[in-house]
Amino acid sequence: MVKIIVTGYPSLQNATEALNKGADGYVTKPVDIPKLLATVREHLQKQEEAGRYSERKFVEFIETRAREIDRSAERRSTRRAR
């Protein structure tokens, strides 16, 4: 989930605290709607890219593990055949 803080009390301390608590973005009032929308789009795109990366890494892990299991089964089969 993307979290963007909108505040009427802009300060370096508030911005730092928001980001330390997990905010992805920080927008001050009065809100510039085009800027807010651009910030939302940017963070949603980052979230989507992170999801695709995680999916790829998961698929790679499963494929690697499946190959390891296949090799292990082949070795056991070869030992039994002797």
Secondary structure, DSSP 8 states (H G I E B T S, - for coil): ---EEEESS--HHHHHHHHHTT-SEEEESS--HHHHHHHHHHHHHHHHHHHHHHHHHHHHHHHHHHHHHHHHHHHHHHHHH-
